């Protein structure tokens, strides 16, 4: 058996190694700012920045619904880390354990299972723990077998392919039950991810239906299930109610104060007694901190997030920093005692900037800065030319809110390269018709070759296709 720590860390021993765990909002923006602030030290070898991340890119998640609807190319929703962080060492892998006493992180890489050397024990001088979050699932019968998530670009594109394939199935089948199940789409969770994904995909599917000789837009059944009494709480109660009216006006069945009880045998059973045979169930009912946090031995709050100070250091731990979804950061702008900043992209990006500045200040022996930022508001898309917004106390709906949604996120997506490409795609989308092609074979690229070679193609579970 290979040793658990037989590997060696990449690169020469640095003067000061800053280890960034995670390549999401916090990880990428922290490394990007450190790269700028420590330019001379990085060149001279006095410092090294190592980013450990499972994927070689950062996903701009607010664009996932538009990528699923085909409004934006998938490759323009992600930012390649090696390109934007040329002075950092990018390690594609995952941190499994963190020893804050020895100041080491146990990291597995893509080569761990290939070369037999075991995991890497990577020493550090300063560590940023920002592994992000994972989908928060519940023990709902059948969910693991038939559910789709909506947190990654792979899931977004897979869902788009799946929706179009269901329309193909419905168009070709002679069985009314199969047709009805194929044209029924259930989304669980009334937050940003669930509402925007449903709204964009419903827009896309309604447009696609015109190209089928035997499917009409009204044949498709869309159901949004939310356990509380409102959706999109971030945009305020009045805008949330408007969003419900807008969705219901498009014949979308919005069920509030309702839970998913089961989805076994491709039948969604709701707490109000309703039963919907469906081949598409999308689970977006919240997130939870990454499992790594439980393996750090660091103090966690009741939600499993690292207890941090306003300076973005982890409570009671030296040389350990955290921000974003993984961190419970005090909200100094709130009048409510003990309140924490919301785990959203707006705070994550701003916290990353302060975190990087504080690391540099700590290395220079200078005082640290406290993070304080008032929440500016929220914007949400409800499909093409439709949206809701609550920004700096002003409420917008319809086209103005949708336009603000696009302008805001275009200004926030990293790199000029991505901004230009996204803007070009939006412009072209306004001039030409939508693409309605399903590329489901992308999920199993070797299937056709295996069939040609005389082998039965191997496919993995796909959530109920």
C-alpha positions as CSV (number, residue, x, y, z in Angstrom):
1,X,0.0,0.0,0.0
2,X,1.3,3.4,-0.9
3,X,2.3,5.7,1.9
4,X,-0.3,8.4,2.7
5,X,2.4,11.1,2.7
6,X,5.1,9.9,0.3
7,X,4.8,12.7,-2.2
8,X,6.7,15.9,-2.4
9,X,5.3,19.4,-2.8
10,X,5.7,21.1,-6.1
11,X,8.5,23.5,-6.9
12,X,11.5,24.6,-4.8
13,X,11.2,25.5,-1.2
14,X,10.0,29.1,-1.1
15,X,10.9,31.9,1.4
16,X,7.2,32.1,2.4
17,X,4.6,29.8,1.0
18,X,1.0,31.0,0.9
19,X,-1.3,28.0,0.3
20,X,-4.7,28.8,-1.1
21,X,-7.2,25.9,-0.8
22,X,-9.9,26.4,-3.4
23,X,-10.1,28.0,-6.8
24,X,-13.5,29.6,-6.5
25,X,-14.4,33.3,-5.9
26,X,-12.3,33.6,-2.8
27,X,-9.4,31.4,-3.9
28,X,-9.0,33.0,-7.3
29,X,-9.5,36.7,-6.3
30,X,-7.2,36.3,-3.2
31,X,-4.5,34.7,-5.3
32,X,-5.0,37.3,-8.0
33,X,-4.5,40.2,-5.6
34,X,-1.6,38.5,-3.8
35,X,0.0,38.0,-7.2
36,X,-0.1,41.8,-7.8
37,X,0.9,42.8,-4.3
38,X,3.8,40.4,-4.0
39,X,5.1,40.7,-7.6
40,X,8.7,41.5,-6.6
41,X,8.9,38.8,-3.9
42,X,7.5,36.2,-6.3
43,X,10.1,37.0,-8.9
44,X,12.9,36.9,-6.4
45,X,11.7,33.6,-4.8
46,X,11.1,35.2,-1.4
47,X,7.4,34.1,-1.7
48,X,5.4,31.5,-3.4
49,X,1.6,31.2,-3.9
50,X,0.2,27.7,-4.4
51,X,-3.5,27.2,-5.3
52,X,-4.9,23.8,-4.7
53,X,-8.2,23.3,-6.6
54,X,-10.2,20.3,-8.0
55,X,-10.7,22.1,-11.3
56,X,-8.3,24.2,-13.4
57,X,-10.9,27.0,-13.7
58,X,-13.2,29.2,-11.6
59,X,-16.9,29.0,-12.5
60,X,-18.9,32.3,-12.6
61,X,-22.0,30.7,-11.2
62,X,-24.5,33.5,-11.9
63,X,-24.1,32.7,-15.6
64,X,-25.0,29.0,-15.2
65,X,-28.7,29.5,-16.0
66,X,-27.9,31.4,-19.2
67,X,-25.3,28.7,-20.1
68,X,-28.0,26.1,-19.6
69,X,-30.4,28.0,-21.8
70,X,-27.8,28.4,-24.5
71,X,-27.4,32.2,-24.2
72,X,-23.7,31.9,-23.3
73,X,-21.1,29.4,-24.4
74,X,-20.0,27.1,-21.5
75,X,-16.4,27.9,-22.0
76,X,-17.1,31.6,-21.4
77,X,-18.7,30.9,-18.0
78,X,-15.4,29.6,-16.6
79,X,-12.1,31.4,-16.1
80,X,-8.9,29.4,-16.6
81,X,-6.7,29.8,-13.5
82,X,-3.4,29.2,-15.2
83,X,-4.0,32.1,-17.5
84,X,-5.1,34.6,-14.9
85,X,-2.6,33.4,-12.2
86,X,0.6,33.0,-14.2
87,X,2.8,33.7,-11.2
88,X,1.1,31.1,-9.0
89,X,1.6,27.4,-8.8
90,X,-1.7,25.6,-9.7
91,X,-2.1,22.1,-8.2
92,X,-5.1,20.2,-9.5
93,X,-6.2,18.2,-6.5
94,X,-8.0,18.3,-3.2
95,X,-6.9,19.1,0.4
96,X,-7.9,16.2,2.6
97,X,-6.6,17.3,5.9
98,X,-5.0,20.4,7.4
99,X,-2.6,20.3,10.4
100,X,-2.5,23.8,11.8
101,X,0.1,22.9,14.4
102,X,2.6,21.5,11.9
103,X,1.4,23.9,9.2
104,X,0.9,21.2,6.6
105,X,-1.9,20.2,4.3
106,X,-2.4,16.7,3.0
107,X,-3.2,17.0,-0.7
108,X,-4.3,14.4,-3.2
109,X,-3.7,15.1,-6.9
110,X,-4.7,13.5,-10.2
111,X,-1.4,11.6,-10.1
112,X,-1.9,10.2,-6.6
113,X,-3.6,7.0,-7.8
114,X,-1.4,6.7,-10.8
115,X,2.2,6.9,-9.6
116,X,1.6,5.2,-6.2
117,X,3.6,7.9,-4.3
118,X,0.7,8.8,-2.1
119,X,-0.7,12.1,-1.0
120,X,1.5,15.2,-0.7
121,X,2.3,16.7,2.6
122,X,2.5,20.4,1.6
123,X,4.0,22.8,4.2
124,X,2.8,26.4,4.3
125,X,3.5,29.6,6.1
126,X,0.0,31.1,5.6
127,X,-3.1,29.2,4.5
128,X,-6.3,30.5,3.0
129,X,-9.2,28.0,3.5
130,X,-11.7,28.6,0.8
131,X,-13.1,25.3,-0.5
132,X,-16.5,26.7,-1.1
133,X,-19.7,24.7,-0.6
134,X,-21.5,21.7,-1.9
135,X,-25.1,20.9,-2.5
136,X,-27.1,20.4,0.7
137,X,-29.2,17.3,0.1
138,X,-31.7,15.6,2.4
139,X,-32.5,11.9,2.8
140,X,-35.3,12.1,0.2
141,X,-36.0,8.6,-1.2
142,X,-34.9,8.4,-4.8
143,X,-33.1,11.8,-4.9
144,X,-29.6,10.3,-5.3
145,X,-30.9,8.1,-8.1
146,X,-32.9,10.6,-10.2
147,X,-31.9,14.1,-9.1
148,X,-29.9,16.8,-10.9
149,X,-27.8,19.4,-9.1
150,X,-27.1,22.9,-10.5
151,X,-23.8,24.1,-9.1
152,X,-21.3,23.3,-11.8
153,X,-21.0,24.1,-15.5
154,X,-21.1,20.3,-16.2
155,X,-24.4,20.0,-14.4
156,X,-25.8,23.1,-16.3
157,X,-24.9,21.7,-19.7
158,X,-26.0,18.2,-18.8
159,X,-29.4,19.6,-17.7
160,X,-29.8,21.5,-21.0
161,X,-29.0,18.3,-23.0
162,X,-31.4,16.4,-20.8
163,X,-34.3,18.8,-21.2
164,X,-34.0,18.7,-25.0
165,X,-33.7,15.0,-25.0
166,X,-36.9,14.7,-23.0
167,X,-38.7,16.7,-25.7
168,X,-37.2,14.2,-28.3
169,X,-38.6,11.3,-26.2
170,X,-42.0,12.9,-25.9
171,X,-42.1,13.6,-29.6
172,X,-41.3,10.0,-30.6
173,X,-43.1,7.9,-28.0
174,X,-46.6,6.4,-28.4
175,X,-47.0,6.0,-24.7
176,X,-49.0,8.9,-23.1
177,X,-47.5,8.2,-19.7
178,X,-43.9,8.4,-20.9
179,X,-44.8,11.6,-22.9
180,X,-46.3,13.2,-19.8
181,X,-43.3,12.3,-17.6
182,X,-40.8,13.5,-20.2
183,X,-42.6,16.9,-20.4
184,X,-42.8,17.4,-16.7
185,X,-39.9,19.3,-15.0
186,X,-39.7,19.7,-11.2
187,X,-37.4,22.1,-9.6
188,X,-36.9,22.0,-5.8
189,X,-35.7,25.2,-4.2
190,X,-36.8,28.8,-4.6
191,X,-33.5,30.6,-4.2
192,X,-31.4,32.1,-7.0
193,X,-30.3,28.8,-8.5
194,X,-33.7,27.2,-8.7
195,X,-35.7,30.2,-9.9
196,X,-33.2,31.4,-12.5
197,X,-32.5,27.9,-13.8
198,X,-36.2,27.1,-14.1
199,X,-37.0,30.5,-15.7
200,X,-34.2,30.3,-18.3
201,X,-34.8,26.6,-19.2
202,X,-38.6,27.2,-19.5
203,X,-37.9,30.1,-21.9
204,X,-35.5,27.9,-23.9
205,X,-37.9,24.9,-24.0
206,X,-40.9,27.0,-24.9
207,X,-38.9,28.4,-27.9
208,X,-37.7,24.9,-28.8
209,X,-41.2,23.5,-28.9
210,X,-42.0,25.4,-32.1
211,X,-39.6,23.1,-33.9
212,X,-41.5,20.0,-32.9
213,X,-44.6,19.0,-35.0
214,X,-46.4,17.4,-32.1
215,X,-45.3,19.4,-29.0
216,X,-46.8,22.7,-28.0
217,X,-45.4,25.0,-25.3
218,X,-48.5,24.5,-23.2
219,X,-47.8,20.7,-23.2
220,X,-44.7,21.3,-21.0
221,X,-45.4,21.3,-17.2
222,X,-43.0,23.2,-15.0
223,X,-43.2,22.9,-11.2
224,X,-41.3,24.9,-8.6
225,X,-41.3,23.5,-5.1
226,X,-40.3,25.8,-2.2
227,X,-40.4,24.7,1.5
228,X,-41.0,28.3,2.8
229,X,-43.7,30.8,2.0
230,X,-41.6,32.9,-0.5
231,X,-39.1,32.7,-3.2
232,X,-36.0,34.9,-3.9
233,X,-35.8,36.3,-0.3
234,X,-32.7,38.3,-1.2
235,X,-34.7,40.7,-3.5
236,X,-37.3,41.5,-0.8
237,X,-40.8,40.4,-0.1
238,X,-42.6,42.5,-2.7
239,X,-40.2,41.6,-5.5
240,X,-40.5,37.9,-4.4
241,X,-44.3,38.1,-4.7
242,X,-43.9,39.7,-8.1
243,X,-41.7,36.9,-9.2
244,X,-44.3,34.4,-8.2
245,X,-47.0,36.2,-10.2
246,X,-44.6,36.4,-13.2
247,X,-43.9,32.7,-13.1
248,X,-47.5,31.7,-12.6
249,X,-48.4,33.9,-15.5
250,X,-46.2,31.7,-17.7
251,X,-48.2,28.7,-16.5
252,X,-45.4,27.6,-14.1
253,X,-46.8,25.8,-11.0
254,X,-45.2,27.5,-8.0
255,X,-45.9,25.6,-4.8
256,X,-44.9,27.4,-1.6
257,X,-44.8,25.9,1.9
258,X,-44.3,22.5,0.1
259,X,-41.6,19.9,0.4
260,X,-40.4,17.0,-1.7
261,X,-41.2,13.8,0.1
262,X,-40.0,11.3,-2.4
263,X,-39.0,10.8,-6.0
264,X,-38.7,7.1,-6.2
265,X,-39.6,5.4,-9.5
266,X,-39.5,8.8,-11.2
267,X,-42.5,10.1,-9.4
268,X,-42.2,13.3,-7.4
269,X,-44.4,13.1,-4.3
270,X,-44.9,16.5,-2.6
271,X,-46.0,17.2,1.0
272,X,-49.3,18.5,-0.1
273,X,-50.2,15.0,-1.5
274,X,-49.5,15.8,-5.2
275,X,-47.8,13.2,-7.3
276,X,-46.0,14.1,-10.6
277,X,-44.5,11.4,-12.8
278,X,-41.3,13.1,-14.1
279,X,-38.0,12.3,-15.7
280,X,-36.5,15.6,-14.6
281,X,-36.0,16.6,-11.0
282,X,-33.6,19.4,-10.2
283,X,-32.4,19.9,-6.6
284,X,-31.3,23.4,-5.7
285,X,-32.4,23.5,-2.1
286,X,-29.4,25.2,-0.6
287,X,-25.7,24.5,0.0
288,X,-23.5,23.4,2.9
289,X,-19.8,24.0,3.6
290,X,-17.3,21.6,2.0
291,X,-16.5,18.5,4.0
292,X,-12.9,19.6,4.3
293,X,-13.8,22.0,7.1
294,X,-14.7,19.1,9.4
295,X,-11.2,17.6,8.9
296,X,-9.3,20.8,9.9
297,X,-9.9,20.6,13.7
298,X,-10.7,24.3,13.6
299,X,-13.7,25.9,15.4
300,X,-17.0,25.7,13.4
301,X,-20.3,27.3,14.0
302,X,-23.6,25.4,14.1
303,X,-23.8,25.5,10.3
304,X,-20.4,24.0,9.9
305,X,-18.6,27.2,8.8
306,X,-15.3,28.3,10.2
307,X,-15.6,30.9,13.0
308,X,-13.7,33.9,11.8
309,X,-12.8,37.4,13.1
310,X,-13.7,40.5,11.2
311,X,-10.1,40.5,10.0
312,X,-10.8,37.2,8.2
313,X,-8.5,35.2,10.4
314,X,-9.9,31.9,11.9
315,X,-10.7,32.3,15.5
316,X,-7.9,30.9,17.8
317,X,-5.6,29.8,14.9
318,X,-2.5,31.5,13.7
319,X,-1.6,31.9,10.1
320,X,-5.0,30.6,9.0
321,X,-7.4,32.7,7.0
322,X,-10.9,32.1,5.5
323,X,-13.7,33.9,3.6
324,X,-16.7,33.1,1.5
325,X,-19.0,30.2,1.9
326,X,-16.6,28.5,4.3
327,X,-16.4,31.3,6.7
328,X,-18.7,32.8,9.3
329,X,-17.6,36.4,9.2
330,X,-19.1,39.0,11.6
331,X,-21.2,41.6,9.8
332,X,-19.9,44.9,11.3
333,X,-22.4,46.9,9.3
334,X,-25.4,45.3,10.9
335,X,-27.2,46.6,14.0
336,X,-28.1,43.1,15.0
337,X,-25.6,41.6,17.4
338,X,-23.9,38.4,16.3
339,X,-25.1,38.7,12.7
340,X,-22.8,37.2,10.0
341,X,-22.3,38.2,6.4
342,X,-24.3,36.2,3.9
343,X,-22.4,33.4,2.1
344,X,-22.9,35.0,-1.4
345,X,-20.6,36.0,-4.3
346,X,-20.9,39.7,-3.5
347,X,-19.3,39.3,0.0
348,X,-16.9,36.6,-1.2
349,X,-15.3,38.9,-3.8
350,X,-15.0,41.8,-1.4
351,X,-13.7,39.6,1.4
352,X,-11.0,38.2,-0.9
353,X,-9.6,41.7,-1.5
354,X,-9.4,42.4,2.3
355,X,-8.1,39.0,3.0
356,X,-5.2,39.4,0.5
357,X,-4.4,42.8,1.9
358,X,-4.3,41.5,5.4
359,X,-2.0,38.6,4.5
360,X,0.5,41.1,3.0
361,X,0.1,43.3,6.0
362,X,0.7,40.4,8.3
363,X,3.9,39.5,6.4
364,X,5.1,43.1,6.7
365,X,4.2,43.4,10.4
366,X,1.5,45.9,9.8
367,X,-2.0,46.2,11.4
368,X,-4.8,44.3,9.8
369,X,-8.0,45.7,8.4
370,X,-11.5,44.7,9.4
371,X,-14.0,43.7,6.7
372,X,-17.1,45.8,6.6
373,X,-19.4,46.1,3.6
374,X,-23.1,46.9,3.4
375,X,-25.1,44.6,1.3
376,X,-25.8,46.5,-2.0
377,X,-28.8,44.4,-3.0
378,X,-29.7,41.6,-5.4
379,X,-30.7,41.1,-9.0
380,X,-32.3,38.0,-10.5
381,X,-33.2,36.9,-14.0
382,X,-36.6,35.4,-14.8
383,X,-35.8,34.5,-18.3
384,X,-35.2,36.6,-21.4
385,X,-36.1,40.3,-20.9
386,X,-37.6,39.5,-17.4
387,X,-36.2,40.0,-14.0
388,X,-36.5,41.4,-10.5
389,X,-34.0,43.6,-8.6
390,X,-33.7,45.3,-5.2
391,X,-30.5,47.5,-5.3
392,X,-29.6,50.3,-2.9
393,X,-33.2,50.4,-1.7
394,X,-34.7,50.7,-5.2
395,X,-37.0,48.0,-6.6
396,X,-37.1,47.2,-10.3
397,X,-39.0,44.6,-12.3
398,X,-39.4,43.4,-15.9
399,X,-37.0,44.6,-18.6
400,X,-35.1,47.2,-16.4
401,X,-34.3,44.6,-13.8
402,X,-33.2,42.1,-16.4
403,X,-31.0,44.7,-18.0
404,X,-29.5,45.6,-14.6
405,X,-28.9,41.9,-14.0
406,X,-26.9,41.6,-17.2
407,X,-25.0,44.9,-16.7
408,X,-24.1,44.0,-13.1
409,X,-22.8,40.5,-13.8
410,X,-21.0,41.6,-17.0
411,X,-19.1,44.1,-14.8
412,X,-18.3,41.4,-12.2
413,X,-17.2,38.5,-14.4
414,X,-13.4,38.3,-14.2
415,X,-11.0,39.3,-17.0
416,X,-11.6,41.6,-20.0
417,X,-11.4,38.6,-22.2
418,X,-14.5,37.0,-20.6
419,X,-16.4,40.3,-20.6
420,X,-15.8,40.8,-24.3
421,X,-16.8,37.2,-25.2
422,X,-20.0,37.3,-23.1
423,X,-21.0,40.7,-24.5
424,X,-20.4,39.4,-28.1
425,X,-22.5,36.3,-27.5
426,X,-25.4,38.4,-26.0
427,X,-25.2,40.7,-29.1
428,X,-25.2,37.7,-31.5
429,X,-28.1,36.1,-29.6
430,X,-30.1,39.3,-30.2
431,X,-29.5,39.0,-33.9
432,X,-29.9,35.3,-34.5
433,X,-32.2,32.5,-33.3
434,X,-31.5,30.3,-30.3
435,X,-29.5,27.1,-30.7
436,X,-31.7,24.1,-29.9
437,X,-29.2,21.3,-30.3
438,X,-28.7,18.6,-27.6
439,X,-25.1,17.3,-27.4
440,X,-25.9,14.5,-24.9
441,X,-23.1,12.4,-26.4
442,X,-20.6,14.7,-24.8
443,X,-21.3,13.0,-21.5
444,X,-20.2,9.6,-22.9
445,X,-17.7,10.5,-25.7
446,X,-16.4,6.9,-26.0
447,X,-19.8,5.2,-26.3
448,X,-19.9,5.2,-30.1
449,X,-16.3,4.0,-30.5
450,X,-16.9,1.2,-27.9
451,X,-20.0,0.1,-29.9
452,X,-18.0,0.1,-33.1
453,X,-15.3,-2.0,-31.4
454,X,-17.8,-4.6,-30.5
455,X,-18.3,-3.7,-26.9
456,X,-21.5,-2.6,-25.2
457,X,-21.0,1.1,-24.3
458,X,-20.6,1.8,-20.7
459,X,-22.7,4.6,-19.3
460,X,-23.0,6.0,-15.8
461,X,-26.1,7.0,-13.9
462,X,-27.4,10.3,-15.3
463,X,-30.0,11.3,-13.0
464,X,-32.9,9.6,-14.8
465,X,-32.4,10.0,-18.5
